[in-house]
């Protein structure tokens, strides 16, 4: 399941930034992608809508890489919580 989430998060980044998918890896920083704070806000909103989650503002402001964003989404998904 984690791979599918990672793929979806990376696809959302590619779509929101209109960039080559080859530029987006878990180690890529938002700075590497030339994302402004408004770009990041739009991405967070898109991810919240796509995954039906709420990313706390404090946490969203601390996200700096694609991998951190993937981990955040995985952690907040209800189905990621075990029995």
C-alpha positions as CSV (number, residue, x, y, z in Angstrom):
1,X,0.0,0.0,0.0
2,X,2.8,2.4,0.8
3,X,4.2,2.3,-2.7
4,X,0.8,3.2,-4.1
5,X,0.5,6.2,-1.7
6,X,4.0,7.3,-2.7
7,X,3.1,7.1,-6.3
8,X,0.0,9.1,-5.8
9,X,1.7,11.8,-3.8
10,X,4.5,12.1,-6.4
11,X,1.9,12.3,-9.2
12,X,0.1,15.1,-7.3
13,X,3.4,17.0,-7.1
14,X,4.1,16.5,-10.8
15,X,0.6,17.6,-11.7
16,X,0.6,20.6,-9.4
17,X,4.0,21.9,-10.6
18,X,3.7,20.9,-14.2
19,X,7.1,19.3,-14.1
20,X,8.9,16.2,-15.5
21,X,8.1,13.1,-13.3
22,X,11.8,12.3,-13.5
23,X,12.6,15.2,-11.2
24,X,10.4,13.9,-8.4
25,X,11.9,11.3,-6.0
26,X,11.4,10.8,-2.2
27,X,14.7,12.6,-1.7
28,X,13.7,15.6,-3.7
29,X,13.2,18.8,-1.7
30,X,10.6,21.4,-2.5
31,X,13.4,23.9,-3.0
32,X,14.8,21.6,-5.7
33,X,11.5,21.9,-7.5
34,X,11.4,25.7,-7.1
35,X,8.1,25.5,-5.2
36,X,7.0,28.7,-3.5
37,X,5.1,28.7,-0.3
38,X,1.9,29.2,-2.3
39,X,2.8,26.2,-4.4
40,X,3.3,24.1,-1.3
41,X,-0.1,25.3,0.1
42,X,-1.8,24.3,-3.1
43,X,-0.2,20.9,-2.9
44,X,-1.2,20.4,0.7
45,X,-4.8,21.3,-0.2
46,X,-4.8,18.9,-3.1
47,X,-3.4,16.1,-1.0
48,X,-5.9,16.7,1.8
49,X,-8.7,16.5,-0.8
50,X,-7.3,13.5,-2.7
51,X,-6.7,11.4,0.4
52,X,-9.5,12.9,2.6
53,X,-7.2,13.8,5.4
54,X,-6.4,16.9,7.4
55,X,-2.7,17.9,7.6
56,X,-2.1,20.1,10.6
57,X,-0.7,23.5,9.7
58,X,2.3,23.1,11.9
59,X,3.2,19.8,10.3
60,X,2.5,21.1,6.8
61,X,4.9,24.0,7.4
62,X,7.7,21.6,8.4
63,X,7.5,19.5,5.2
64,X,10.6,20.0,3.1
65,X,10.9,16.9,1.0
66,X,8.8,14.6,-1.1
67,X,9.6,11.7,1.2
68,X,8.5,13.7,4.3
69,X,5.3,14.5,2.5
70,X,4.7,10.8,1.6
71,X,5.4,9.8,5.2
72,X,3.0,12.4,6.5
73,X,0.1,11.3,4.2
74,X,0.8,7.6,5.1
75,X,0.7,8.4,8.8
76,X,-2.6,10.4,8.6
77,X,-4.5,7.8,6.5
78,X,-7.1,6.0,8.6
79,X,-6.4,2.6,6.9
80,X,-2.7,3.0,7.8
81,X,-3.6,2.5,11.5
82,X,-3.3,-1.2,12.5
83,X,-5.9,-3.1,14.6
